[in-house]
Amino acid sequence: MELQRIAQLLEASLDPRQNKQAELALRQEERKPGYSVCLLQIVAADSFSNTVRLASALSFKNFLKRNWTDEEGNHKLPPNEVVTIKQELVGLMISVPPNIQSQLGDAVGIIADSDFWERWDTLVDDLASRLTVDNPTINIGVLQVAHSIFKRWRPLYRSDELFTEINHVLARFGAPFLSLLESTDKSIDQNKTNKAVLRQSINSLNLMMKLFYDLSCQDLPPAFEDNLPAITSLLQKYLTFDDPSLYSDSDDESGPLEFLKSAILEVLTLYVQKYEDAFGAYVELFVASSWNLLTTTGQETKYDILVSKALQFLTSVSRIKQHSQAFNNEANMGQVIERVVLPNLALRDSDMELFEDEPIEFIRRDLEGSDNDTRRRAATDFLRGLMSQFEKLVTEVVYKYINHYLSEYSADPANKWRSKDTAVYLFSSIAATGSITASQGVKSTNPLVNVIEFFQNNIASDLMSDNAVEPILQVDSIKYLYTFRTQMSRDQWRDAFPLLVRHLASSNYVVYTYAAIAVERVLALVDDTRRPIVDKDSVAPLAKDLLEHLFKLIEKDNIADKNQAASKLQENEFLMRCVMRVLIVIKDGVIPLTNNVLKHFVGITEVICANPSNPRFCYYHFEAIGALIRFAAPTQPQVVENTLYPPFAAILRDDIQDFMPYVIQLFAALLEANPSGPLPDYYKSLIPPILTRDLWLLKGNVPALVRLLSSIIARGASDIVANDQLVPVLGIFQQLVLLKSTDMYAFELLECVLTYFSPSVLQTYYIPIMQALLTRLEKSKTEAFSARFVRLYHFMSAKGDQGLGTDFFIKIIDQVQTGIFVPLYLNIILPGTPKLARPLDRKTAVISLTKTLADSFAFAENYKKGWAFTCNALLELLLNPPVPSTADDLIADHDVDDMSFGVGFTQLTTIKRPAQDPWPNIIDIKRWATEYLNSANARENGKILNYAKERLSPEESRTLAMYMQM
């Protein structure tokens, strides 16, 4: 009965009309013992539909993400549940359909991250024992499990722990794996007429190639090196293998042969790059095979991955001097360009179909770097690999083709526009050298070509033309400016920028989107002095029409279905990114436009709440709102707050978790934009919900919640006390300080509490606060926690004039444990003080140490050696006094390449809170310290200098006296 109920909830969670309630109910089920095992039982049961079984596998994976281990690596589930999962998971994964298998494979990877291999040391033996010589179905399941674990090694840095794990695997899995390679090869030979078995064996071999890569990614396994002749023979056999029964019926979808050969080429590329000393003798053989593959493979889309991998292999070969010499003459280079580069660089009919039918996909593949497996990208990289060895030769040979294609276009522009596209792409490929960055494009160029001259002679006309120009050539012209944007001067951009803006009015989706991309990136450009290339004065006059047009493009589709409307509106993140950038650049120039911009933002927010589907669009949307708040809210707080409060409150009320961290940050920024006056009522109404424990359990919410709560405390500490809400606030602190992932935010909240609540209000809470901190220091101290504790000490010690101070801290801490202050000070605070890195923290430490020497009775009378240690620590800091950083008003870019919903907290950079200086009136810290010590010395009849003579060495005493005479 329990399984049936969970299955019904899983099914309901797939229905947009019921999913919220179903997910809440599933969260309640999660708290019951054995929930994870129930999910596995649903996955295993044929009586449930495949849809429900897949949903159960996905829920199981996500459940493990949240609940497998705590921060210390301890299992959160009961031991019997952990054992059952490990016993059942591998066998289950082997038996389920491929789509479910992939979810369970991810789950295995989650467990392996924490448990493999020491807490799951039977796994590899279990996997090896399940391999068979005659059942490819079982083998595929076993290999999927193994790959889901071993692929984790690919991006890791070398370490003793990593190699211990790899050796553990190789000792148990290496020999069975090589035996399986051999038996699978025999099975393929024996079943050439049995299509089903042949296809399964080829799929199995494809997985083995992935595992071969996994097992070799860090070092060459001795067993592989010993068997390299036989292994290379097998790789060569299947790189050239052909069987019509394995052909894909589709022109678009790759078949098993393409996937297998692509996997083999990935292995070859790895071995060329890492193990050339062992593998070098075989390179020539595979170069010949790859060349033959590239010159005989068709132009169909299904071969794109295969061709790309072959080109990547040749690119790796081309970068090794001894293997690249075969290309080092004009005739051979011409053959390479003509037979390999050009066929894969030229636009195909399938590319144009994508351009017209799926324009956003065309843009993402072509522009973002997600096109690593496209032919164009791979051919370009191959050309640049050759350029790294033979720059002059490649440039000369390629330029002949560039001129040829430009001549073809000039003779018949209406029909030969693809020739010009090829010419522009070829030129861009040889003109760019070094890495191409997302922030600045091409930083260095080929000295044998002139980027600006080529633009003026061949491309500018397409950018400026009012006549009908083929859209792909307009895209080429915009992309050229985008790619070489840092090569253009400020004056050149003054002429070119309006042309880019004009193309936003194009009726072609790809053209106006490329224009938005280029406009955004150019607006983000700064020179070496961090001065914008296109400044506010150039953009502000255009801003009203520019923003209105961008919003029109975003909102242009009117779809009745809410979910479809939300998905369509979020489709083009590049437009919203451009909106964000315009607002960042015009700064307070948005003030006259505030009402209209707010109207658009509210409308878009209400639509996307129905179905958050594009995390990048949503991120840029909330960043853009952040920019508006930053520049408009200080002068129009009521307008901005009153307009944004309803949609933001609805997001919190409806528990739209993907948006909550953003909205909480924006609420805080709204409050901070108007720091004076009493706390508005709608912020008072937010206090009870943000103090509920469940909201803080989602770690992605914590940084934003701490900021919002701190902003509320700064304006409404008296309201919190009056409403008996201080205890829940301190309860949040105690909850945060327990975990390594949130302890820094606990300190941030605590400093806010200490700043805005009076000592009399906090009197009964100081001891529990210190108990919580000392418990963490004793039981699970980390370097970061110790450093933050040191900062907290100096923060409190420096506030003697506000009811705190050094002696107050000593009094409280010694009430927690008698005599604890001395070892704490000597072993943590003093050694940690010179390690404080931030200038503001060092400034606070100087103030703290100075006031300790001048004002502390305990140090004057009870800790005389401690007074000397403190003085030396102060002198050390004053040798290199902290200087406040000079902040500019540039807003840094945030990398969102890997952004997805549910990954945690994402800082909104447009409203990033600057570091707060608790001592803004102290400008010259060294002079302040000198004056403070002299004042105390005069007030106490020379006490400071007398202590120095008694407690310091003569040299230390003279140094202090020198500072006091400055």
Sequence and secondary structure as in RCSB ss.txt:
>XXXX:A:sequence
MELQRIAQLLEASLDPRQNKQAELALRQEERKPGYSVCLLQIVAADSFSNTVRLASALSFKNFLKRNWTDEEGNH
KLPPNEVVTIKQELVGLMISVPPNIQSQLGDAVGIIADSDFWERWDTLVDDLASRLTVDNPTINIGVLQVAHSIF
KRWRPLYRSDELFTEINHVLARFGAPFLSLLESTDKSIDQNKTNKAVLRQSINSLNLMMKLFYDLSCQDLPPAFE
DNLPAITSLLQKYLTFDDPSLYSDSDDESGPLEFLKSAILEVLTLYVQKYEDAFGAYVELFVASSWNLLTTTGQE
TKYDILVSKALQFLTSVSRIKQHSQAFNNEANMGQVIERVVLPNLALRDSDMELFEDEPIEFIRRDLEGSDNDTR
RRAATDFLRGLMSQFEKLVTEVVYKYINHYLSEYSADPANKWRSKDTAVYLFSSIAATGSITASQGVKSTNPLVN
VIEFFQNNIASDLMSDNAVEPILQVDSIKYLYTFRTQMSRDQWRDAFPLLVRHLASSNYVVYTYAAIAVERVLAL
VDDTRRPIVDKDSVAPLAKDLLEHLFKLIEKDNIADKNQAASKLQENEFLMRCVMRVLIVIKDGVIPLTNNVLKH
FVGITEVICANPSNPRFCYYHFEAIGALIRFAAPTQPQVVENTLYPPFAAILRDDIQDFMPYVIQLFAALLEANP
SGPLPDYYKSLIPPILTRDLWLLKGNVPALVRLLSSIIARGASDIVANDQLVPVLGIFQQLVLLKSTDMYAFELL
ECVLTYFSPSVLQTYYIPIMQALLTRLEKSKTEAFSARFVRLYHFMSAKGDQGLGTDFFIKIIDQVQTGIFVPLY
LNIILPGTPKLARPLDRKTAVISLTKTLADSFAFAENYKKGWAFTCNALLELLLNPPVPSTADDLIADHDVDDMS
FGVGFTQLTTIKRPAQDPWPNIIDIKRWATEYLNSANARENGKILNYAKERLSPEESRTLAMYMQM
>XXXX:A:secstr
 HHHHHHHHHHHTTSTTTHHHHHHHHHHHHTSTTHHHHHHHHHH TTS HHHHHHHHHHHHHHHHHHSB TTS B
 S HHHHHHHHHHHHHHHHHS HHHHHHHHHHHHHHHHHHTTTTSTTHHHHHHHH  SS HHHHHHHHHHHHHHH
GGGTT    HHHHHHHHHHHHHHHHHHHHHHHHHHHHHHHTTT HHHHHHHHHHHHHHHHHHHHHHSSS  HHHH
HTHHHHHHHHHHHHS   GGG  SSSSS  HHHHHHHHHHHHHHHHHHH HHHHGGGHHHHHHHHHHHHHHS S 
GGGHHHHHHHHHHHHHHHTSHHHHGGG SHHHHHHHIIIIIHHHHS  HHHHHHHHH HHHHHHHHHSSTTTTSH
HHHHHHHHHHHHHH HHHHHHHHHHHHHHHHHHHHH TTT HHHHHHHHHHHHHHHEEEEEETTTEEEEE TTS 
HHHHIIIIIHHHHH  S   HHHHHHHHHHHHHTGGGS HHHHHHHHHHHHHGGG SSHHHHHHHHHHHHHHHT 
B TTS BSS HHHHHHHHHHHHHHHHHHHT    SSHHHHHHHHTS HHHHHHHHHHHHHHGGGGGGGHHHHHHH
HHHHHHHHTT    HHHHHHHHHHHHHHHHHHTTT HHHHHHHHHHHHHHHHHTT TTTHHHHHHHHHHHHHHS 
SSS  HHHHHHHHHHTSHHHHHSGGGHHHHHHHHHHHHHHHHHHHHHTT HHHHHHHHHHHHTSTTTHHHHHHHH
HHHHHHS HHHHTTTHHHHHHHHHHHHHHS  HHHHHHHHHHHHHHHTTGGGT  HHHHHHHHHHHSTT HHHHI
IIIIHHHSTT  SHHHHHHHHHHHHHHHHH HIIIII HHHHHHHHHHHHHHHHS        S       TT  
TTS     GGG      S TT   HHHHHHHHHHHHHHHTTSHHHHHHHHHS HHHHHHHHHHHT 
